[in-house]
Amino acid sequence: MKAVMVILFCVIAQLSKAQITFEKWLGRVNYDDARGVIQLPDSGYAILSHTSSWGQGNFDLQLIRLNKFGDTLWTKLYGGAGKEFSSSGVIKSTPDKGFIIAGNTYSYGIGTPANFNWYLIKTDSLGNASWTKIWGSSGNDELKHVLPTSDGNYLLSGSWLMSGVGGQTKGILLKVDSIGNTIWGDTLLSIASSHFMWACEKNPNEYVVSGYTSGSNGSDAVLRKYDASGNMLINKIIDYGKAESATTVEPVPSGGYICSGAHGISFGYDPWILRLDDNLDTMFTKKMDFIYSIAIASAKEYSIYPQGSGFIICGADSNKLMVRKTDANLNTIWERLYGGTSGEMAYEGIPTNDQGIIAVGNTYSYGSGGDCYIVKTDSQGMQVNTVGISPIEPEKFSVAPNPFTDYILIRGNMGDCKKTLTITDVQGRTVFSTLLANNIEKIDLSHLPNNIYIIMLFDNTEVRRCKLVKNK
């Protein structure tokens, strides 16, 4: 038993040392949110956001560069006098250590400012724009996704409003070279509206693209495979008798692809995930059980990426930012919720190189209300460090010692009102709860078994949490 506990302590110590965690909200008085995130070779992050707090127009695109601890290194703004916006997953790194950003603009191109166009921005490593490109028609044309390809080019997925067809959009796929010149394109034809949503490259010079097209039941999911010259190799239409869409598609290391989407009837879509083989044949589908509010199938409000032998899903559940870990069959291993009382969500969450997860979205509970929300967790979705505290603010919540044996000392400088202390195990079950009347209190936890816990301190307006380890 003693040997087992020594091993457990070593594992916990290694995880605590290796996995950096934090929680941040960034913004000012007006609305800001975070739409996409990538991790960089220095273990820092680049985040693409919308901001109405800074810039020229009522919304601009904002590139935020963070170090591995979540500290802001610099920000850059892109846009004009009109509004700029983006979907999710629309920032990628490039071989020259710069970035490629896919967005949309009401400021530039045909049909603006009444309508919007595709807006592609290439930057250097410091976020300075090297070049920009605009595509579009006289109507609303939305760029959904950009994929840097292995041959040094870019694949763009989106839709254009077609002239002469009232209110109908057509999915558009463009491959452009390293300076944005068009190499080839394809259109997703349908009886009404269609969209290309996402693309990935599992095998060199083969691209798998997801989207949806109008069908007899409202919409059908579409998955296609192209070669580097634009020849379509596979075309799959998925119709299960309701409205289906395929939003994102990503390669799975064990083979095939994982695809997020929606399934249901008008204004009643459910989150729906497809597991595909290498030929884009469906291995299985699964309707997910998290609460999902979506008006149209062309939106992306949750993400799924492979991690280890399973997957991580990030989005929203019960009005909180959600991170969920599943096995290979999409069965939930654990789920964590983050946020306060006013509402949070994640647009994208990705695995990190320390086996953790970073999720980005927006928060109405913290900051000025309507701020970028960034949550970095360890491999179990927990946060080792005190969260939500700027380095220039006084410490609001600390626990010592940690790891502990019998007692912990709580320091909770969160105002004079009574505070609720809650401790849960890694499955989310409450194992201890009490009211704290003082800012410093000693708590007897000798009855708890050796384990990893999460400790949370609540008052009327704030919640603070960190990981707690008992080792006797």
TAGI-V102694 format. One record per pair of residues at least 24 apart in sequence whose ideal C-beta (glycine too) atoms are under 6 Angstrom apart, sorted by the first residue. I is the first residue (numbers start at 1). J is the second residue. Records with the same first field share a line. If there is no record, write none. Layout:
I=J  J
This chain:
9=471
12=469
16=384
18=354
19=354  356  378
20=68
21=376  377  378  383  384  385
22=70  376
23=375  387  388
24=70  374
25=363  366  367  371  373
26=372
27=53  367  368  371  372
28=53
29=368
31=370
32=371  372
33=362  372
34=360  372
35=86  88  347
36=88  89  90  91  348
37=348  358  360
38=91  93
39=352
43=68
44=68
46=91
47=360
48=91
49=372
50=85
55=79
56=80  81
57=81  82  83
58=83
59=83  84  85
60=84
61=103
63=127
76=127
78=121
79=107
80=107
81=107
82=106  107  113
87=144  300
88=300  347  348
89=348
92=148
94=148
97=125
98=123  124  125
99=123
100=146
102=143  146
104=142  143
108=134
109=134  136
110=136  138
111=138
115=139  140
116=140
117=141
118=143
133=180
137=161
144=197
145=198
147=199
149=201
150=204
152=178
153=177
155=199  207
157=196  198  199
159=195
168=192  193
169=193
170=194
171=195  196  211
184=230
188=213
190=214
195=298
197=247
198=248  249
200=249  250  251
202=251
208=249
210=246  249  259
212=245  297
215=239
217=241  242
218=243
219=243  245  297
220=244
221=245  246  261
223=280
234=280
236=280
245=297
247=300
250=305
252=306
258=304
260=304
262=297
269=294
271=302
273=330
286=330
290=317  322
291=317  318
303=348  349
305=350  351
307=351
312=357
314=346  349  359
315=346
316=345
319=343
320=344
321=345  346  361
323=357  359  381
336=381
338=375
339=365
340=365  463
341=365
344=373
355=379
380=426
382=454  467
384=467
386=466
397=457  464
402=468
403=469  471
404=470
405=472
406=446
407=442  444
408=443
409=442
410=441  443
411=440
412=439  457
413=439
414=459  462
415=459
417=459  460
419=457  459
420=458
421=457
422=456
423=453  455
424=454
425=453
426=452
